[in-house]
């Protein structure tokens, strides 16, 4: 006879009746320590009673398993986790070893494949939660391997850098040696990060900060500051994905910079491929607020403001060769910015092509854009259900300055059947040299197409529909972002770059992050 109860006091208790008196007594108590959660809603025994699972206020599951020797001992186990609100953006790290996602649940989460010693199967888990914020998260961009910039429903962009503790644990879980991860000086990296009681910024914690406190007498304990220590971070050596209570407070990344300059909530952000420039834009209903701001990643200073659009810029994308910056907007137009020869202050971009009332093809908001890997074409997807490929952005042909006349729709207009909310082009082509295009729709569907510019023969169709994901694989609500892994092969597997496999990450308003294995030989 046992009863399991879950409570808002952050504990789960197993009760058993006492043999003599018959009074129900507490046998085992498990639960979270610290963190900013509000306790447990519900709990359940496994059928044989050897495990208990509970779910907490923040949508997280917690699992405990009874030790085989000491029956009174229950240990936390690895469990699946994820966002508990709409996931707004997802990005692969440049090496393709992990993904980072941000969501309206105010968190930034890092997922990676877990390689177990004996097993061949690779499973994905949340291994860090670099940012637990006070505002809904909106967008992020990777700046190299272990640094990212994120935007939320606030006016500042925040830059985060991985601490030493993360890099060591990431190495343990994924099986990638630390030497391969840390090329730069890792000795001056902080151990981890902590958030002050009333703050929003993750502060770095260094090795000296975690000194053991001397045994206090009663007087010193009674001062407020000693009862509520500033530093909740405890470095841990992980060999498996961490449980929720550890994710909440021991896997934060220190914030290294804030970027001030926008007048309204940040909406989108992008970083170029050489990791030198960040572009960002905010919500806007006037031209002055819709300007794109460029920032240097070395000085973190504002390089340039690019005014053009009249309403919110919805997505920004640098071309793979870093020569162009593309912006698409709620005003139904796109603008293309060309990098001028570097001056002393850094690269300067000038507008070289755009659509206006007369040349626009899209009749509703353009939600998304992307580039082909050769930087020749770009793609736009809109609420009007149209997907269009534009080009060619050939640098040699154009005279200095104006490319306006040379960039036109290169594809037939693709009708995707529903509002297009996300588009993405794979960095790897099909064996026949066709571009692989993923299109995400407002109804949650993801469709894969291939495209190649057809010659003068109108009979040749340029678009080919390859796969329409079925409902079980698709999202249940709007697809928010599609992001292809930069190389061929699957993360966590020893696939070669010539691999048949590609990986596509997607996130949606249905709280889901998905990773698809796509066989490019079958497209």
Secondary structure by P-SEA (a helix, b strand, c coil): cbbbbbccccbbbbbbcccccccccccbbbbbccccccccccccccccccbbbbbccccbbbbbbbbcccccbbbbcbbbbbbccccccccccccccbbbbbccccbbbbbbbbbcccccbbbbcccccccccccccccccccccccccccccccbbbbbbbcaaaaaaaaaaaccccccccccccccccccccccccccbbbbbcccccccccccccccccccccccccccbbbbbcccccccccccccbbbbbcccccccccccccccccccccccccccccccccccbbbbbbcccccccbbbbccccccccccccccccbbbbbccccbbbbbbbcccccccbbbbbcccccccccccccccccccccccccbbbbbccccbbbbbcccccccccccccccccccccccccccccccbbbbbccccccbbbbbbbbcccbbbbbbbbcccccccccccccccccccccccccccccccccccccccccccccccccbbbbbbbccccbbbbbbcccccc
